[in-house]
Amino acid sequence: MAQISGAVDLSQLSQAPGAAAPAGTYVTEVTEATFEATIRKSVQYPVVLEFYSAKAPESAQMGETLAALADAAGGTWLLARMNVDNSPQIVQALQIRAVPMVAGVLGGQLVPLWQGSMPKEEAEKVIAELLKMAAGNGILGKAEPQSPTPQDPDLPPEEDPRYTPAYDAMGSGDYATAEAEFGKLLAANPADTLAKVGKGQAGLLARVAKFDDPAETAAKADAPGADVDDILDAADIEVATGQAEKGFARLTSAIAEATGDDRDRLRVRLLELFDTQDPSDKVVLTARRNLATALF
């Protein structure tokens, strides 16, 4: 097969044998051990790689969208999902900076598609273009329904029906309703960590949904004498795209230099962003210690 324009050869990236995944579906979870075997399948049919993190709120919604598209396509292409938190070698090899990140794979070659969230209709159009590229390179096979694989240890357990209204609202992009539903659960049980994290993530996604150009926002926040609003926005984007450590550090540094109301706004936002993450995560614990140092 001819080299695809804009593609990166993945055939030598890993050496491990592969395994299968979810029954009756065209979605598979991939690990570093099964990565190469999954890539080899792309000589028969297109593979769409979704790199995600349980720490990035946008990942869950993007994953649901892609899974729905993959199953609707009925094997025209296979969705392969990789948790970057458990795949440091792949993250380094592909220089993944933020998630969710989506790429196509044709004949063992990676074709970058997009980074961040994308509406279902637009994602479908981009994947349609990938399928045209596949056809032009003679990749016309069909994926078989996948068989079950063990649950990713970083994924949440089966949903408690009490959380269904909140998760449904999150999935449809109605973040205000999701935040309100999680708030009800917290009112009933203030110790409900899952509801607290969900409420924090819903609020975060509502804020970042307004940004058209995250790179421009980050550039403003990195400029000397940056406005507090730009710093808050940049930190939101970083946490929403799986760069929590970077977002936390940005706010902590700003808190150390700020005074008065600006300092309080930065502190409150950092505490809100802590609530979007697992409270036992070492990144959160380190950031809390750094916050205490910045304040006192």
N, C-alpha and C positions, 0 to 999 in steps of 0.2 A: 504494500500500500504506500502511496506517495505521502510525503510529509505534509501535514495539514498546516496551512498558514496560521500563525499565532498560537500553535500548540506546543506543549512541553512533553518530551518523551518520558513516560513513567515506568517503562518496562524494567528498568534496573533499580527502581527505588526500594524494593523490598525483596526478601528471599523466601518468605514463609509460605506454606501451603494454605489453602483456603477452607471456608466452611459456608454453610447455607444460612437462611433466615426466614421470617414470618409466613405461616401457612396461608394459602389463598390470597396472597398479596404480592405486589411487585416492589416491595420495600425491604431492604436488608440493612442490618446494623453491621458495620465494618470495624475491625480492630487493626492494629499494626500487624498482627499475625495473619489476618485474612485479606489484607489490602491487595497484595499482588495477585492473588487468585481472582479477586473481584475485577481488577484492572484487565486481566486476561480475557474476561468475558466480553470486553468491549470490541474484540475482533469479530464477534458474532452479532452483537446488537449494541445500541448506544447505552452508555451508563451515565447517569447524572450523579455527581458526588455532592453531597451536602455536608459541609463542615459546620458543626454546631457546638454549643456549650450550654450546660444546665445553668450556668452563671449569667448567660446573656438572655434577657427576657424576649428579645425579638426572635430568638431561635425557635421557640416553641410554636409560634404562629407560622413561621416560614416552613417548619417541618410538617405541620398539618396541611398546609397548602400543597406542598410538593407531594406528600403521600396521597392526597386526594387526586392530584393530576396523574401520578404514576398508576394508581389502580384504575382510573378511568381510561388510561391508554391501553390497558389490557395486555401488557407485555411488549409494547412497541419500544419501550425503554425501561431500564431498571434504575430505581432510586437507591443509592448506597449512602447511608448516613454514618458519619464518623464523628465521635465525641473527641474534640481536640484536647479536652482535659486529661484524657487517657492516652494520647497519641503524640508525645513530645517529639519523636523522631520525624514523623510525617509533617508536623507543624514546622519544624526547623527546615526540613528538606524543601517544602513548598513555600516557605517564608510567609506563612499565614499570619496576618497582623490583626485581623478582627473577624468576628463571626456574627451572624451567619455568612458563609461564603459558599457560592455554588459554582461548580465547573462541570463541563461535559467531558467524557472520555470516549474517544473513537480510535480503535486500533492501538490501544496502549498509549495514546497521546492525549494530554490534557488541554482542553479548550476553555479558557476563562469565560464565565458567563456573567455573574454579577456578585456584588458584595452588599450585605445589608438586606433589609426586607424589600419585598416587591409584591404588588397586588397580583392576585391569581391570574387575571386576564393577561397582564403583561408577561408574567412568568410563562404562561402557556405559549405566548407568541415567541419568546426567546427559545424555548425548547423546540418549537416547531421549526425554527431556523436550524437548530442543531440536527434535527432529523433529516432536513434537506441535505445538510452537509454529509450526514452518514450515508444517505442514498447515493450521493454523488461519488462516494468512495467505496461503494459496493457493500456497505454494512447494512444488510436487510433482514437479519434474523430476528427472532422473537424470544424474549425472556420467558422462562418457565415460572409459574407461581412458586414462591419461596417457601421453604419449610421452617418450622419454628427454631429459634435460637434463644439462648438464655437471655433474660432481662438484663439490660445494661445496668450495672450497679448504681450509676449516677442518675438514672431516670426515676421519677417519682413512682410510688406504688399505685395500684389500681385506685382510681378516683373514688373517694367517698361521695355518695350522692348529694351530700350537703353542699359540696363545692361545685356541683354541676352548673348552676346558674352563673356563677362567677366565671368559670372556665369557658362556658358557651359565649358569654359576653366578650371575653378576651379574644376568643377565636374569631369573632365577627368584627373586631376592631372597636367595639363599644367600651372603651376603657373607663368611662365615667360610671357606667352601670356595673362593670366588674369591680371597680374600687368600692362602690356602695355595697355590693354583695359581700365582698370580703370584710367590709366594715361591720356588717351585721354579724358575721361569724365571730369577729373579734369582740364585739359587744357581748355576745353570749359566752365567750371564753377568751379572756384577755391573754391566756397562756398559749393560744393556738398559733404556733410558729408558722405553719403552712399558710394560714390566713394572713398573718402579718407580712410574710414575704410576698404573697400574692397581691395584697393591697399596695405594697410598695412598688411592685413591678407594674401594676396597672397605672399608677400615678406617673411612673417614669415613662412608660410608653405613650401616655397621653401628651407628655411634654415634648418628647422627641418626634412625634408624628408631624409636628409643624415645620420641621427643618427640611429645606429643599437641597441644601448644599452643606453637608457636615464638614467637608474640608475647609470651606470658607469660615465656618464658625470656629473651628480649631485654630485657624490662622489668626483670627481676631483675638482669641484668648491667649495665644502665644506672643502677641505683640507687646512691646514695653508699655506699661501703664494701661493694661487691658481693663476694660469696664467689667465690673462685677457680674453683670448679666451675661456677658460673653463667657466668663469663666464658668459660671453655673451651667450654661448651655453646653459648653464643651465637655464638662465632666459628665453631664447626663448622657451625651452621645457615647462617650467612652465606656461608661458602665453598661449601657444598653447593647453595645456591640462586643461585649465580652472582655473589655479592657478595664475591669474594675480597679485593679491595682493602680493603673495610670490615672484614672479619674479621681480616686481617693488621694493620690499624691498631689495632683493639681490643686485640689481644694485645701489640703493640709498646708501646702506651701503658701497659698493665698491667705489662709487664716493667720499664719505666723506674721504676715506683713500688714494685715488689715487692722482697722480700729473701728469702734463704734458700731453703728447699724450694719455696715458692710460686713464686719467680722461676724456678727450674729447671723446674718443671712447665709453666709458661707458655712458656718457651723451647723445651722439647722438643715441645710441641704445635704451636707455630708452625713448627718444622722439619718436622714430620709433614705439616702442611697445605701447605707448599711442595711436598712430594712429590706432591700431587694435581694439580699444574699443570705446564704446559710450562716447563721450567727456563729457557728463553730468553725467556719472557714478560716484558715490561717491568714489569708489576705485581709479579712475583716479584723481579726484579732490584732494583727500588726498595725493596721490603719488606726484602730482605736487607741493603741499605745502612742502612736505618732501624734494623734489629735491631742491627747492629754499633754504631751510635751509642748506642742504648739501653743496651747492655751495657757500653760502655767510655767 
